[in-house]
Amino acid sequence: MTSLLSPLQNLFHRAVTPGDQDPLRAQVRQLPRRTQQVFLLSRVDDLPYASIAARLDLPLEDVEKEMVRALVHTRRDSPQVLPASQWYVRLQSPLTTASDRIDFRRWLDADATHLHAFHETELHWRRLLAPARQLAAQGGYQQKRRHRETGAWLAGLISMVVLMILAL
């Protein structure tokens, strides 16, 4: 039965380029640039969320949201993906409190599917390492956007010119 459905299923998937034979790699490539950057800094460079937030000048909560977005976008096979991904990311955060851990335990105990979803999220996290490394090998994810740096440099130059004019 599944062989009959497979041509129809292919209609709803984005075409994969020859270099992207791995579906997980293709899904990571489809992430928005900021989400990709946060994800690769965490997954490949093994940076904690606080370091990523400092490097990218983002609030820690935004880093966590981007990580959840990356996990959910690359895995859509269960209705419990979002809550399990949110818990997985939250438990890695430096802002996690004992109360959060108690709430997590309650969430796990509330339904057997929660434990399964969390376990699958953890396995998915591990499966994402190879595609993340392949994508990171192309480089560029560690750099901030250049237009901000250029804007700051230009603003400094204009300020210096204005100060020189005022000094005369």
C-alpha positions in Angstrom: 0.0 0.0 0.0 2.8 2.4 0.8 4.4 1.9 -2.6 1.2 3.1 -4.2 1.2 6.2 -2.1 4.8 7.2 -2.5 4.4 9.0 -5.8 1.6 11.1 -4.3 3.7 11.9 -1.2 6.5 13.2 -3.4 4.3 15.9 -4.8 4.2 17.6 -1.4 7.9 17.6 -0.8 10.4 20.3 -2.0 12.7 19.0 -4.7 16.0 17.9 -3.4 19.1 19.2 -5.2 21.7 16.6 -6.2 24.0 17.7 -3.4 21.3 17.2 -0.8 20.5 13.5 -0.9 20.1 13.4 2.9 16.5 14.7 3.7 17.7 15.9 7.2 20.4 18.0 5.5 17.9 19.5 3.1 15.6 20.3 6.0 18.4 22.0 7.9 19.3 24.0 4.8 15.7 25.2 4.6 15.8 26.8 8.0 15.9 30.6 8.2 19.5 32.0 8.3 19.3 33.0 12.0 17.9 29.7 13.0 20.6 27.8 11.1 23.2 30.0 12.7 22.0 29.3 16.2 21.5 25.6 15.5 25.0 25.1 14.0 26.7 27.1 16.8 25.0 24.8 19.3 25.3 21.5 17.5 28.6 21.8 15.7 30.6 24.2 17.9 28.9 22.8 21.1 28.4 26.3 22.5 26.0 26.8 25.4 23.0 29.0 24.8 24.4 31.8 26.8 27.5 31.9 24.6 25.5 31.9 21.5 23.3 34.7 22.8 26.4 36.8 23.6 28.0 36.1 20.2 24.9 37.0 18.2 23.7 39.8 20.5 20.4 38.0 21.1 18.4 37.5 24.2 18.7 34.0 25.6 15.0 33.4 25.1 15.4 34.1 21.4 18.2 31.5 21.2 15.9 29.0 22.8 13.1 29.8 20.4 15.4 29.3 17.4 16.5 25.9 18.8 12.9 24.8 19.2 12.2 26.0 15.7 15.1 24.0 14.3 14.0 20.8 16.1 10.3 21.2 15.1 11.1 22.1 11.5 13.3 19.1 10.9 10.8 16.6 12.5 7.1 16.7 12.0 6.2 13.1 12.7 4.2 13.3 15.9 1.7 15.7 17.6 4.0 15.8 20.6 7.0 17.2 18.7 6.5 20.8 19.8 6.1 20.2 23.6 8.9 17.6 23.6 11.2 19.9 21.7 10.4 22.8 24.0 11.3 20.6 27.0 14.4 19.3 25.4 15.7 22.9 24.7 14.5 24.3 28.1 16.4 21.6 30.0 19.6 22.6 28.3 19.2 26.2 29.2 21.1 27.9 32.0 17.8 29.5 33.1 16.3 26.1 34.0 15.2 26.0 37.6 14.4 23.1 39.9 10.7 24.1 39.5 11.1 23.6 35.7 12.6 20.2 36.2 9.6 19.2 38.5 7.2 20.5 35.8 9.1 18.4 33.2 8.7 15.3 35.4 5.0 16.0 35.8 4.7 16.4 32.0 6.5 13.1 31.4 4.3 11.2 34.0 1.1 12.7 32.6 1.0 10.5 29.5 3.1 7.6 28.2 3.4 9.2 24.7 5.2 12.2 26.3 8.1 9.9 27.4 8.2 8.4 23.9 8.1 11.8 22.2 10.9 13.1 24.4 13.0 10.1 23.7 12.4 10.4 20.0 13.4 14.1 20.2 16.7 13.1 21.9 17.4 10.6 19.2 16.5 13.1 16.5 19.0 15.6 18.1 21.7 13.0 17.7 20.7 12.2 14.1 21.1 15.9 13.2 24.8 16.0 14.0 26.0 14.6 10.7 23.9 16.9 8.5 24.9 19.9 10.7 28.6 19.1 10.3 28.2 18.8 6.5 26.4 22.1 6.4 28.9 23.7 8.7 31.8 22.6 6.5 30.5 25.1 3.9 31.3 27.8 6.5 29.9 31.3 7.0 27.5 30.4 9.9 29.8 31.8 12.6 29.9 35.3 11.1 27.6 38.1 11.9 25.9 39.8 9.0 28.4 42.2 7.5 25.9 45.1 6.9 25.8 45.7 10.6 29.5 45.8 10.9 29.8 48.1 7.9 27.1 50.4 9.3 28.9 50.6 12.6 32.2 51.4 10.9 30.5 54.0 8.7 28.8 55.6 11.7 32.2 55.8 13.5 33.8 57.4 10.5 31.0 60.0 10.2 31.3 60.8 13.9 35.0 61.3 13.6 34.5 63.7 10.7 31.8 65.6 12.6 34.1 65.9 15.6 37.0 67.2 13.4 34.7 69.8 11.8 33.5 70.9 15.2 37.1 71.1 16.6 38.0 73.6 13.8 
